[in-house]
Amino acid sequence: MTQVADETFPLTRIREDTPGVNEVVHFNNCGSALPPTPVLETVINHLKREASIGGYEAADEAQERLNAVYDSTAKLIGSQAHEIAVIENATRAWDMAVYGYKFSPGDRVLLCRAEYVSNVIALLQLKERHQIEIVVIDDDEYGQIDLVHLEEELAKGAEMVTLTHTPTSGGLINPAERVGALCNAYDTFFVLDACQSIGQTPINVKEIGCQVLSATSRKYLRGPRGVGFLYVEESALDRIEPPFLDLRAATWTSDMGYEIVDGAKRFENWETNFAGKLGLGAAIDYALDLTVEKTSIRLKALAEILRSRLVSLNHLSIHDQGEDKGGIVTFSIEGLESEVVSQKLRAQKINTSTTAPGAARLDLDHRGIPTVVRASTHYYNSEEEVDIFVSAVDRLSN
Ligand SMILES: Cc1ncc(COP(=O)(O)O)c(C=O)c1O
């Protein structure tokens, strides 16, 4: 049987904390991971309080714990609490910063091939809106952002670099710290999409040197759906005009006057999913308690075992890139549509998801790769589940 060598890892307790593992073999962590009981209870208990005493009253009652969500998030990424905004998802978090960025015509934005589909669509719209130029940085021999090409383009002058740390479409982990160091050397604004890497890979915004980071709750953090967060470095706030302001983001100071609030809360909405926000906090506290440093080692080791076993199956190709690979394992089976593979696995209570080339045009499409199955490991997955998965795929690929 497959074994990840770490006898001290509290897998039994973690799996007891994860009710979903009794129902499914869940390798769709890059879609949405199974939440642990403390997250589930936090969300459900808040909804119950809303039903018992009223939504506004339940929020007032939870105020201290709501404030603590910012402290936990800041601790997770090495920032300050007032640099965090809680936003409904990673896309809107990223949008709030990038749509709000004060671009001038002719500004050059450099992006990586792994950039998330919605980010690219947004940049294409901003290109039309502000007459900015978009430059795609090549991949290096490992499929990571090519740092030599990046530096060449930075040297020509660039306003912003956008990097997706780990793409939706594979196991790649882009060298965020090295990109940050280059951006810093050329004084270029650095926006990091950490949607797949948050909770999967240890992240420290000061070490990375990004001015903006966007993330979600539901993936590797194991939080609820419909909530995410944005980090904006304090000193970068005046380079962004929030695209929307409401009574949480600004104060109506006179009949015709308003003032934007201090800190990153200017990117938030007044109305929000309070249960989700508390759930995000519970998920981050859970991750902090286990430490991402530790859990990352296990989930990567499981993914590596999965890759090495899948690659030996008939008619199967692995498509992951990167020198340093994470938990997302992508593959396709010759002669079998990836959607069909995923559906057949789902029928056996084995969860995966798929990514089509149209959702990764600069990556999968460019490499001529068809729709891939994504099997994404998490630290709570067991070695037995890897065995079950490989056997099920083996039956399909033969
Ligand atoms: C790399 C990456 N960025 C951004 C997103 C968007 O996240 P959300 O669905 O929370 O907006 C995803 C979602 O899969 C993603 O994989």
The ligand as an SDF file (V2000), in Angstrom:
LIG
                    3D

 16 16  0  0  0  0  0  0  0  0999 V2000
   -6.1000   30.1230   -9.8510 C   0  0  0  0  0  0  0  0  0  0  0  0
   -7.5090   30.5710   -9.5850 C   0  0  0  0  0  0  0  0  0  0  0  0
   -7.7570   31.8810   -9.4400 N   0  0  0  0  0  0  0  0  0  0  0  0
   -9.0000   32.3460   -9.2060 C   0  0  0  0  0  0  0  0  0  0  0  0
  -10.0590   31.4850   -9.1160 C   0  0  0  0  0  0  0  0  0  0  0  0
  -11.4190   32.0550   -8.8700 C   0  0  0  0  0  0  0  0  0  0  0  0
  -11.8380   31.8310   -7.5720 O   0  0  0  0  0  0  0  0  0  0  0  0
  -13.3300   32.1130   -7.1380 P   0  0  0  0  0  0  0  0  0  0  0  0
  -14.1480   31.0550   -7.8140 O   0  0  0  0  0  0  0  0  0  0  0  0
  -13.3180   32.0320   -5.6520 O   0  0  0  0  0  0  0  0  0  0  0  0
  -13.6780   33.4630   -7.6310 O   0  0  0  0  0  0  0  0  0  0  0  0
   -9.8660   30.1060   -9.2640 C   0  0  0  0  0  0  0  0  0  0  0  0
  -10.9850   29.1770   -9.1830 C   0  0  0  0  0  0  0  0  0  0  0  0
  -10.9050   28.0120   -9.4820 O   0  0  0  0  0  0  0  0  0  0  0  0
   -8.5380   29.6400   -9.5020 C   0  0  0  0  0  0  0  0  0  0  0  0
   -8.2840   28.3380   -9.6530 O   0  0  0  0  0  0  0  0  0  0  0  0
  1  2  1  0
  2  3  1  0
  2 15  2  0
  3  4  2  0
  4  5  1  0
  5  6  1  0
  5 12  2  0
  6  7  1  0
  7  8  1  0
  8  9  2  0
  8 10  1  0
  8 11  1  0
 12 13  1  0
 12 15  1  0
 13 14  2  0
 15 16  1  0
M  END
$$$$
